[in-house]
Amino acid sequence: MSEVKISAEPRTEFGKGGARRTRRAGLVPAVLYGHGEKPQHIALPAREFAAAIRHGGLNQVFTIDIAGGSGATLALPKAIQRDPIKDTYEHVDLIIVKRGEKVQVDVPVTLTGEAAKNTLVVSESTTLSVTAEALHVPAALEVSIEGLEAGAQVTAADVTLPAGTELAVEPDYLIAMVSQAQTAAQMEGDTGEAAEAEAGEGAEASEEAAG
């Protein structure tokens, strides 16, 4: 993944009021820190930042050029606060990284293929924690469930990692499980048992009321 160049402005207003004014100006409040540097409060252009995340994912590396600064800084999003209703970014924590440096990140994992017939796939985790070089963090990972039978488990060890990427969790970290799906007859049986139980409870309540 290549870095995206983005300009930033120093932020002098803080608190909820300052953050609201920053967002109204089409900017995203952010803080840049790491490698022993003093935290810098900055504002990023909202549209450019959103486009970069949409294209490169949550682990997109940025080359940040702060107005009035001494030079560009490489950074990786550490935490992103998003308004799900407005579909806007509220605040971003950015951690400084260096070229060649290994970083630990959570990468989305997608299940591909189809398990065996009459099975149900239960996803236990949609991300996988890995360690990779800062400028070569994979945008996403895939693992196949093609043909897996009931009782099968998909673990971190089953995921094929790109060169230079290593697991940051135990190999037996659970990603998904395959279980036996209920048949139509079983589902009807469960429904009938539930109805009978409710009817029984109703009858007991009527007898108590009559007594």
Wavefront OBJ file of the C-alpha trace (Angstrom):
o trace
v 0.000 0.000 0.000
v 1.489 3.338 -1.023
v 1.172 6.423 1.105
v -1.313 9.192 0.347
v -0.103 12.773 0.544
v -2.396 15.066 2.486
v -2.079 18.640 3.742
v -2.971 19.583 7.310
v -3.437 22.738 9.317
v -2.343 23.308 12.920
v -5.376 23.292 15.230
v -5.590 25.969 17.916
v -9.199 25.463 19.068
v -9.992 22.581 21.387
v -13.018 21.136 23.151
v -16.395 20.239 21.650
v -17.041 23.754 20.353
v -13.700 23.945 18.596
v -14.181 20.475 17.107
v -17.613 21.425 15.770
v -16.242 24.570 14.143
v -13.409 22.550 12.607
v -15.864 20.060 11.116
v -18.136 22.823 9.832
v -15.118 24.176 7.953
v -14.832 20.856 6.084
v -11.964 19.545 8.226
v -11.452 16.576 10.531
v -9.900 17.203 13.980
v -6.866 14.974 14.488
v -3.890 14.440 16.760
v -0.487 13.256 15.521
v 1.901 11.561 17.957
v 4.524 8.850 18.421
v 8.301 8.254 18.263
v 8.798 10.528 21.262
v 7.394 13.541 19.432
v 5.171 16.029 21.223
v 1.514 15.453 20.165
v 0.428 17.843 17.423
v -3.216 18.884 17.115
v -4.049 19.224 13.434
v -7.016 19.387 11.056
v -7.250 17.273 7.899
v -9.347 18.022 4.783
v -12.431 15.847 5.341
v -13.131 15.015 1.704
v -9.545 13.972 0.895
v -9.230 11.943 4.090
v -12.529 10.119 3.469
v -11.534 9.334 -0.135
v -8.187 7.899 0.997
v -9.818 5.654 3.621
v -12.473 4.543 1.140
v -9.760 3.555 -1.352
v -7.008 2.226 0.921
v -8.911 1.067 4.001
v -8.518 1.917 7.671
v -4.776 1.138 7.600
v -3.952 3.674 4.888
v -0.563 5.331 5.407
v -0.486 9.118 5.035
v 2.318 11.531 4.247
v 1.173 14.548 6.231
v 2.428 17.997 5.318
v 1.548 20.427 8.116
v 1.331 24.087 7.122
v 4.290 25.917 8.636
v 5.959 22.626 9.597
v 9.518 21.529 8.943
v 8.641 18.643 6.637
v 6.271 15.803 5.823
v 5.511 13.076 8.369
v 4.494 9.479 7.713
v 1.530 8.409 9.857
v -0.957 5.586 10.229
v -4.510 5.911 11.647
v -4.557 4.454 15.151
v -8.162 5.261 16.067
v -10.954 6.755 13.981
v -14.182 8.112 15.434
v -17.000 8.131 12.924
v -20.589 9.366 12.998
v -22.558 6.443 11.503
v -25.670 8.553 10.938
v -24.005 11.495 9.182
v -21.359 9.193 7.669
v -18.642 11.663 8.641
v -15.358 11.398 10.516
v -15.430 13.024 13.957
v -11.801 12.639 15.075
v -8.645 10.773 14.089
v -5.634 9.615 16.110
v -2.557 9.282 13.891
v 0.615 7.524 14.973
v 3.963 8.478 13.421
v 5.736 5.657 11.562
v 9.100 5.362 9.839
v 9.950 3.697 6.536
v 10.959 0.083 7.129
v 9.381 0.050 10.583
v 7.181 -2.901 11.574
v 3.720 -2.011 12.881
v 0.916 -4.075 14.396
v -2.510 -3.518 12.850
v -5.919 -5.179 12.613
v -6.699 -6.139 9.018
v -10.196 -7.102 7.765
v -10.643 -10.801 6.974
v -13.147 -11.991 4.366
v -14.450 -15.568 4.109
v -14.521 -16.817 0.505
v -16.236 -19.800 -1.060
v -19.090 -21.880 0.321
v -19.080 -24.484 3.054
v -20.677 -27.906 2.528
v -24.450 -28.188 2.120
v -26.644 -28.064 5.221
v -24.037 -26.197 7.251
v -24.030 -22.845 8.964
v -20.912 -20.638 9.058
v -20.509 -18.553 12.212
v -17.999 -15.708 11.991
v -16.050 -15.242 15.221
v -13.790 -12.383 14.092
v -13.902 -10.029 11.105
v -10.317 -8.795 11.592
v -6.916 -10.359 12.171
v -4.048 -8.731 14.030
v -0.807 -8.865 12.035
v 2.642 -7.278 11.989
v 3.888 -5.771 8.743
v 6.184 -3.090 7.375
v 4.412 0.262 7.686
v 4.227 0.893 3.939
v 3.229 -2.679 3.090
v 0.271 -3.312 5.364
v -2.260 -5.495 3.500
v -5.588 -3.735 2.917
v -7.498 -6.990 3.452
v -7.015 -10.727 3.925
v -9.015 -13.695 2.660
v -9.481 -17.268 3.847
v -11.421 -19.995 2.039
v -14.239 -21.990 3.610
v -14.942 -23.860 0.365
v -16.373 -27.321 1.044
v -15.790 -27.271 4.811
v -17.940 -29.739 6.703
v -19.801 -29.257 9.978
v -17.368 -29.186 12.900
v -14.583 -27.490 10.943
v -12.845 -24.431 12.381
v -11.065 -21.645 10.515
v -8.106 -20.241 12.445
v -5.438 -17.600 11.902
v -3.080 -20.347 10.700
v -5.393 -20.955 7.718
v -4.980 -17.407 6.391
v -2.391 -16.983 3.639
v -0.344 -13.896 4.508
v 1.533 -11.695 2.014
v 5.334 -11.777 2.111
v 6.662 -9.751 5.032
v 3.436 -10.025 7.030
v 3.309 -12.115 10.218
v 0.589 -13.102 12.653
v 0.371 -11.022 15.830
v -1.966 -13.586 17.428
v -1.705 -17.293 18.197
v -2.112 -19.598 15.162
v -5.223 -21.166 16.755
v -6.981 -17.782 17.000
v -10.549 -18.545 15.891
v -11.947 -16.748 12.842
v -14.997 -18.854 11.975
v -16.768 -22.119 12.813
v -18.853 -24.401 10.635
v -21.821 -26.081 12.302
v -24.680 -28.288 11.190
v -27.647 -26.271 9.970
v -31.094 -27.163 11.273
v -33.362 -28.940 8.818
v -36.854 -27.672 8.052
v -38.273 -30.546 10.134
v -36.119 -29.632 13.129
v -37.126 -25.985 12.872
v -40.802 -26.970 12.719
v -40.288 -29.248 15.716
v -38.691 -26.440 17.720
v -41.588 -24.151 16.817
v -44.122 -26.766 17.856
v -42.347 -27.388 21.172
v -42.247 -23.665 21.884
v -45.965 -23.343 21.129
v -46.769 -26.314 23.393
v -44.677 -24.810 26.201
v -46.497 -21.484 25.889
v -49.859 -23.253 25.873
v -48.891 -25.192 28.991
v -47.830 -22.024 30.795
v -51.145 -20.409 29.822
v -53.107 -23.349 31.193
v -51.182 -23.258 34.477
v -51.831 -19.535 34.825
v -55.587 -20.095 34.221
v -55.727 -22.853 36.849
v -53.934 -20.641 39.393
v -56.334 -17.789 38.682
v -59.335 -20.140 39.048
v -57.964 -21.534 42.288
l 1 2 3 4 5 6 7 8 9 10 11 12 13 14 15 16 17 18 19 20 21 22 23 24 25 26 27 28 29 30 31 32 33 34 35 36 37 38 39 40 41 42 43 44 45 46 47 48 49 50 51 52 53 54 55 56 57 58 59 60 61 62 63 64 65 66 67 68 69 70 71 72 73 74 75 76 77 78 79 80 81 82 83 84 85 86 87 88 89 90 91 92 93 94 95 96 97 98 99 100 101 102 103 104 105 106 107 108 109 110 111 112 113 114 115 116 117 118 119 120 121 122 123 124 125 126 127 128 129 130 131 132 133 134 135 136 137 138 139 140 141 142 143 144 145 146 147 148 149 150 151 152 153 154 155 156 157 158 159 160 161 162 163 164 165 166 167 168 169 170 171 172 173 174 175 176 177 178 179 180 181 182 183 184 185 186 187 188 189 190 191 192 193 194 195 196 197 198 199 200 201 202 203 204 205 206 207 208 209 210 211
